[in-house]
Amino acid sequence: MTREGWEIVVAVLATGFAFISSAWVNAVSRLTHARARRLMEMDPRRGALLVKLAQNPRPFLASTLLAMLLARVAAVVLVADVLFGSRVPAPGVVAIAVMTFVLFQLAEI
């Protein structure tokens, strides 16, 4: 596989990671303390973690948002590198704009 092929594979993986991170941020931000307590009654071991998370979600959300941002930027940079390496700048600029739009729309649930 060529270097460009690997960069595209990594960009796709980074986009997938950004999507999963976005889902995680959405789930944590919607978790209420009452729901976490109810889940703790069903499964005490996992529920205790959710109660801890519901009490102070900021550290978890901050690190996840940072990782999601890094994955998005990495994907756009890798796609830009592949497209500008192909010596066709005009379609490259359009593709980067589309990729950025797709990342910020698709990765946001």
C-alpha positions as a printed Julia matrix, in Angstrom:
109×3 Matrix{Float64}:
   0.0    0.0    0.0
   1.27   3.47  -0.82
   1.84   6.32   1.6
  -1.28   8.07   0.33
  -3.32   4.93   0.89
  -2.18   4.71   4.5
  -2.98   8.38   5.03
  -6.52   7.83   3.75
  -6.93   4.78   6.02
  -5.76   6.81   9.03
  -8.08   9.68   8.04
 -11.04   7.28   7.9
 -10.1    5.84  11.3
  -9.76   9.35  12.75
 -13.2   10.25  11.38
 -14.65   7.12  12.99
 -12.97   7.97  16.28
 -14.38  11.5   16.12
 -17.85  10.05  15.53
 -17.59   7.68  18.52
 -16.18  10.47  20.7
 -19.07  12.7   19.73
 -21.53   9.99  20.71
 -19.73   9.59  24.05
 -19.89  13.36  24.74
 -23.59  13.36  23.85
 -24.31  10.43  26.16
 -22.36  11.89  29.09
 -23.89  15.34  28.72
 -27.4   13.83  28.83
 -26.69  11.6   31.83
 -28.61  12.78  34.88
 -27.8   11.91  38.46
 -31.2   10.21  38.91
 -30.65   8.0   35.85
 -27.16   7.1   37.06
 -28.57   6.04  40.44
 -31.22   3.92  38.72
 -28.54   2.23  36.61
 -26.48   1.67  39.76
 -29.36  -0.31  41.25
 -29.38  -2.58  38.19
 -25.6   -3.09  38.07
 -23.77  -1.78  41.16
 -20.24  -2.07  39.78
 -20.87  -0.2   36.52
 -23.47   2.07  38.07
 -20.99   3.4   40.62
 -18.82   4.63  37.76
 -21.84   6.32  36.15
 -22.79   8.03  39.42
 -19.23   9.33  39.73
 -19.4   10.51  36.13
 -22.78  12.23  36.65
 -21.51  14.07  39.73
 -18.6   15.72  37.9
 -18.64  15.19  34.11
 -16.26  18.07  33.28
 -12.94  16.13  33.39
 -14.34  13.33  31.26
 -15.94  15.71  28.77
 -12.86  17.92  28.48
 -10.52  15.06  27.63
 -12.99  13.52  25.2
 -13.61  16.82  23.44
  -9.86  17.35  23.08
  -9.38  13.88  21.6
 -12.31  14.44  19.24
 -10.87  17.75  18.06
  -7.44  16.19  17.47
  -9.01  13.36  15.46
 -10.95  15.81  13.28
  -7.93  17.99  12.6
  -5.75  14.95  11.87
  -8.26  13.65   9.35
  -8.47  16.97   7.52
  -4.69  17.42   7.5
  -4.1   13.91   6.15
  -6.64  14.35   3.38
  -5.13  17.75   2.55
  -1.66  16.22   2.35
  -2.85  13.52  -0.04
  -4.73  15.97  -2.24
  -2.01  18.61  -2.42
   0.55  15.88  -3.06
  -1.39  14.97  -6.19
  -0.48  18.41  -7.63
  -4.1   19.34  -8.29
  -4.71  22.22  -5.86
  -8.18  23.45  -6.9
  -9.97  20.1   -6.36
  -7.86  19.68  -3.24
  -9.16  22.88  -1.72
 -12.75  21.91  -2.54
 -12.22  18.43  -1.1
 -10.74  19.86   2.11
 -13.74  22.16   2.51
 -16.11  19.24   1.94
 -14.13  17.0    4.31
 -14.21  19.67   7.02
 -17.97  20.11   6.57
 -18.56  16.34   6.64
 -16.45  15.9    9.76
 -18.22  18.62  11.67
 -21.68  17.5   10.55
 -21.27  13.74  10.6
 -19.32  13.6   13.84
 -21.9   15.73  15.64
 -24.88  13.66  16.61
